[in-house]
Amino acid sequence: MFENLQDRLSVTFKKVTGKARLTDDNIQATLREVRKALLEADVALPVVKDFVGRIRSRALGTQVGKALNPGQQFLKIVESEMVAVMGEANESLNLAAQPPAVILMAGLQGAGKTTSVAKLAKFLTEREKKKVLVVSADVYRPAAIEQLKTLAGEVEVECFPSTDADKPQAIAAAALDHAKRQFFDVLIVDTAGRLHIDETLMQEIQGLHQQLNPVETLFVIDAMIGQDAVNTAKAFDEALPLTGVVLTKADGDARGGAALSVRHVTGKPIKFLGMGEKVDALEPFHPDRIASRILGMGDIMSLIEQAERKIDKDKAQRLVKKVSKGKSFDLEDLRDQLQQMQDMGGLGSLMDKLPGMGNMGQMVQQADMGGQFKVMEALINSMTPWERKHPDGLTSSRKRRITAGSGTQIQDLNRLLKQHKQMAKMMKKMKGGGMSKMMRGLGGMMPGGGAPGGGLPPGMGR
């Protein structure tokens, strides 16, 4: 997300670096570029005008701070204004109500509403420790009810049964009664969408809202439709008392215009970003972190939180103990590293969150590092347990069998073995407290042979 905007802005801000002070001329030139970049990113025109105007008024006449060059000073102003446009801080769900707290999900068909219901249920179950019930009141779209039932099973929450022969309000009333009797903390109601805004849809969802009196009414929009997403959000906001927005398919939106516009245009905060198809690919929206990512400063806090949730601490501890005792780092260990990195969104996602590494994340995606990881994993899976523990003992016949079994080439296997050898050397430096040396050694390495050595990125050795 935001790749195009990030590229344009990074080039623009380099032009003001090294100036003695921020003058009217260099500010005007830079702001013209910022304006162009935002419009190309599909940010709404009123938002662009207001944003650029606020930066101009703050930047003119600003003296360079003792520890900052003009580029950094200007960047700081842009970052704070970007945060202000998107909302000062993350606005979490307000679930402080007599249980069950009802969350009503609204939006057009195809925006990812039903998937977002399941993602939100998983988020509330795992991170907020809530007992969640979901129900589908979408009696129009074929298989909508069945889809939610399947997804609910996947995220291990209860789905209240309904059929397309029922009336939406009758479904909602029965689900609410069940949630009360079974002491659920939260009831999430999936509503019908349409291909466009129409009066019937609005009347139906207004009726459901009146009946359920939800604590949260979330509007689900597809980030990929850019400017239209903001206009649709505005139309729904006029018909319903929305409390927030869920921006889906944000991982596929290279522009990011919707994320930068929706708060300013509707006055409603973005509460969540859908960052992929998996049921755990839902992130709370933190304006400060998003602004930091757009401006190439990384997002360390999100990376730390992600690591806390995704990294298997027992495996990590076992690996540290094993290597500290001088035992070899084998291919089983390497496979664990690859799997955990994939669980964290892949190398590109990690790079995007590291300061100054935004462009590197794009390079990783273009070089198809994820594909190379899959090849490595397929090769390791094709080996016997003995072969994984003794990669040096691979004979020509064993290599042929491994590559035939994984559908890969001999050169793929040789590359894997070379990368493993590099990684094992670094791991040896952990013995006797050489962790910092190992991390420095890993710093210049990249899988796939694209950089010296070809190992895993910093920190992946844990």
N, C-alpha and C positions, 0 to 999 in steps of 0.2 A: 504494500500500500504506500502511496505517496512517492513512488520512485521518480516519476517525471518531475514533480514539484521539487523534490529533494535535489535532483540533478541541476535544475535551473537555478535554484536559490544558492547552491554551493558555488556555482560559477559567478553569480551576481555578487555575493558577499566578498569574494576574493578581490574584487575590483576596489573595494574601499579599504582593504587591509594595507597598512603602511602609510596612509595619509597622515599628515601632521595633526589635522583636526577634521571634524565633520562640518563641511561647509554646505551652503545652500546648493551649489552646483553639483558636488558629488552625491549629495543626498537625493536631489531631483533625478539625477541619472539612474541611481540605484533603485529608487522607488518606481521609475518607469518600468524597469526590468521586473521588479517584484509584482507590479500590477499585471504585466503580461503573463508572468508565470502563473499567477492565481487564476486569471481568466482562462488560460489553457488548461488548468486543472479543474475547470468547470465549477469554480466557486461563483456563487450568485453575485451579480453586479453590485447590488446595494451593500453587500458584505465587503466586497473589494474596495469600494469607495470609502466606506467608513474605516476600514482597517488601515488603508494607505494614509488617509487623512490623520488618523491618530498617531501613526508612526512619524509622519512628517512633523507634526506639532511637538512631539517629544524629542525628536532627533536634532532639529535645527538649533544651532548654537551650543550643542552639548560639547563640553570640553573632554578631552581624552583623560580617563582616570589614570592614576599612577601605575596600576598593574595591567591596564587594558590598552590595546591598540584600538584605533577607530573601528576596525572591522568587528572586533569583539564587543565594543560598546554598542554598535549598531545592532549586532546580533542579539544582544541582551534585550534591547528595546523591542525588536521583532518578536522574540520568544515570549516576552511578557504580554504583548498585545495579542499574539496568537492564542495564548492560554485564555485571555479575557474573552475572545471571540467564541471559543469552544466551551466556556464555562470554567470558573476558577478552580474547581476541584471535582473529583469523582463524586457523583450523587448516587448513593446506594439506594436500594429498594427500601421503602418505608413499610415494614411489616409489623409495626407496633399497633396491632389491632386485636380485638377479641378473636381468637382462632375460630374458624380458619380465616386467614387473611386471603382475600380473593385478588388474583391478578388476571385481568382481562387482556387478551392479546388481539390486536386489530391490525389490518393491513390488506393490501391487494393480493390477489392470487399470484403465486410464483415468487413472492418475496422471501419465502423461507420461514413462514409463520409456524407451521407444525414442527419443523426441525428445531426452531428456536424454543418452542414449548419444552421439548425434551432436553435440550441443552440447559435451559434455565432450571428445570427440575433437577438435573444432575448437579448443577452448580449449588442450588440451595440445599440439596441432600448432603453433598460432600463437604462443602465449605461452610455452610451456615448451620449444618446439623438439624435440618428441618424435616418433618414428616410431610411428604408432598403427595397430593392427589392431582392427576391431570384428567381432563375430559374434553372431548371434541363435540362442539355444537355446530360443526360444519356438515350440514345434511345435503349439500348440493354437489360438492366435488366428489367424483367417483373415488372410492378407496381412501378418502381423507381419514375416516374413523379408523380403518384398518391400519393406515400408516402410523397414526399416533399410538395405537395399541402395540404395534411392533417396536416402535422407538421406546415406548415406556418400558417394555420388557428388557430392552437393551440397557437402559440406564437404571433398571431395577426400582421403578416406582410404580404405584398402583394406577391403573387407568380405569376410570368409571365407564361401564359399558353403555353404549348408545347405538342407535340404528338410524339410517337415513329416512325411516318412516316416522320418526319422532319429530316433535316441534322443538326448535332450539331453546325456547324459554322453559319448556317442560324438562329438557335434558339438564339445563343449568340448575333448575329448582331441585331436581332429584339428586344431582351431584353435590350441591351445597348441603342438603339434608344428610347425605351419606358422610360427607366430610365432618359435619358437626357430631354425628353419632359415633364415628370411629376416631374422633380426636385428632384429626389432621391439623397440622400447623398452617399449611398453605394449600389453596386450591387454584390451579392454573387452568383457565378456560380458553380453548382454541376456538376462534370464531371463523365464519365463512368469509372468504375473500371474493373479489370479482376481478375481471380483467381491467376494469376501469371504475372510477367512482360513479355510483348511481344512487338514486333516491331509495330504492328498496334495501340496498345494503346498509345505508345510513340509518334508516328507520329501524331495521332489525337490531343493529348493534347498539343503537340508542336505547331500545327496549331492554336489551340484556343488561346494559349499564345501569339503567334505572332499577331493574329487578335485583341485581347482585350487589350494587353499591360497592364496587371494588376499591381497595386501598391503592392499587396501581392499575392504570390503563396504559399499556405499552403499545406504541405504534411500531410495527416491524416494517422496515424499508430496505430495499436492495440498493447497496452503495453503487452498484454497476450502472444504474440508470442516471446517476449524476444529478443534473439540475432538476429533472422530473421528480426525483426523490423528494426534494425540498418542497416543490409545489404540491405534491400529493400529501406530504406531512401537514402542510398549511391547511389544505382542504379538510383533512380529518380533524385537525385541531379545532377548526371552526364548528364542527359537528359534535365533537366529544371532548370532555375535559381530560385531555391526555396528561399523563404525569411524566412521561419520558419516551425515549426512542431506543429501539434496538436496530443497529445498522448491520445488516447481514452482507455476506460475500465481500467483506472489506479486504480480504486477502487477494481478491482478484481485481480490485480497483486500483489501478496504477496512478490515478489522478488524485482522488481524495477530496474532491469538491464538496460532496455531500456532508462529509464529516466536519468541514470547515464552515458550512453554511447553515446547517439545520438548526443549531441553537440560536443563531442570530435572527433567522427568519421566523421561527415558531415560538421562540422564548422557552422551548422545552429542552431539557438536557438529554444528551445521548448517555444512556446508562450502561449499554453493553455493545461490544463489537463481536460479530460472528466472524471468526478467522479461519474457516475451513469447514469441511463436511463432517468431520468426526464429532461425536456427541460431547466431547470435552473442549471443543474449539470455540469457547465463549469467554471473552475477557471483559472485565469491568473497564469502562472507558475513563481513562485518566488524562484530562486535557494537557497537563504539564508534561506527562510522559510522551504523549503523541507529538506535542510541539517540539520536544527534544529530539524525537526520531526524525521529524520532518527536516530539522535544521542540522542533521548529521551528528548530533551529540549523544546518540545512543539512548538506551533505556535500561539502565542497570537494575533498577528496582523490580521491573517486570521479569527480568532474567533471573534474579535471585528468587522471586516468588515461584517462578516456573520450576526452577531447580529444586526448591523445597518440596514441591508437590510431585515432581516426576522422577527424581533420582532415587533409585533403590538404595537406601542408606546402608542396609545390611550388606548388599553386594559391594558397595563402595568400601565399607570398612574391611571386609574380607580381602579385597584386592590390596588395600594399603598394608594390611598385616602380612599378606603373602609376599609382596614385593620387598617389604621392610626386612623380612627374614632371609632375603637373598634368593627366593624361589623365582623361577623364570615366569615372564609374562607370556602366556600362551595364546593360541588363537581363540580359545573359549572366552578368555578375558577380552580380547579385541572385539569379538562378536557382541559381548555385553555392552561395551562402550558404544558401538555403532547403534545398537537397539535403543539405548538410553538417549542418544543424540537425536534419533528419529522421533522418539517420544516427545522431545522438546521442540519439535517442529522442523528439525533438520538444520544443517549447517548454515544455510542462508538466513533462516529465522534468527539463529543465534548471533550471526554477524550483524544483522540489522539492529540488534539491541546493544551492541558494543560501541562505545564512543569512537567516532571517526571511521567506522567500518561499514557505513551504509552502502557505499559503492562496492565494497568487497562482497556484501551480501548478494548484490545483483550479479557480480561476476561469478559467484558460486553457483547461482541459479542458471546462468547462461552456460556455464561449463558442465551443467548437469551432474553436480556432485552427488545429488540424491540418487541418481541412476547408478553412479559408481559405487555408492554405499550398498545398493541392492545387489550389485554384482559380487561385491566382497562377501556379503552375507550369504548369498547363494553358494559361493565356493566353500565357505566354512561349513555350511549345513550339509554339503555333499561329502564331507570328510567323515571318517570314523573317529570316535573319541580318542583313540591312540594317535591318529594323525594330527588332530588339533593340539594335542599336548606335545607332539614331537615333529614340528614342521620341518626340521632339518633332515628328518628321515624319509622325506618324500622321494621315492624313486620315480623314474620316467613312467613306468607302468601305472603307478599310483596317480601320478599327475594326469595321465590320459583318462583314467577312470573318473577322477574328480571333475575334470572339465566336461567330460561327456555327460556326467550325471547332473551338472548344473547348467548345461547349455551355454558354456563360456569357452574362451580360447586359452591356450597355454600361456600367452603373453599376459592375460588377465591374472592368472594364477601367480606367475612370476612377479608381477607388480605387487600383488597382495603380500607375497612372502617378503619382498624387499621393504614394503611399508611396515610390516610387522617387525622385521629385524630392527628398523630405525626406532620404532616405538619401544621395543624391548630394551634397546640400549639406553634410552632415556629413563625407562623405569628402573634400571639398575642404579641410577644416580639417587634414587630414593633411599637406598640402603645407607644407613649412617646419617640420615637427616638431610639428604641432598634434594629435597622437594623443590626448593627455589631454583636450583640449577636445572632441574628437569623442566620446569615451567619456562625458563629462559630458552632452553633448547627447543622446546615445542613451539615457541613463539613464531618462528619463521617457517613452520611446516604446514602443508595443506595436502589433504588426500587427493589421490588421482594422479600424482606425479606432476601436478601443475606448478609446484614450488619445491624448493630444495627439500630433499628427504622424503616428503610425502607421508607425514603422519597425521595425527589428529590435532585439532586446534587447541589453544591454551585452555586449561581447565578441564579438558575432557579426560585427563588422566585422573581427575579428582584427587 
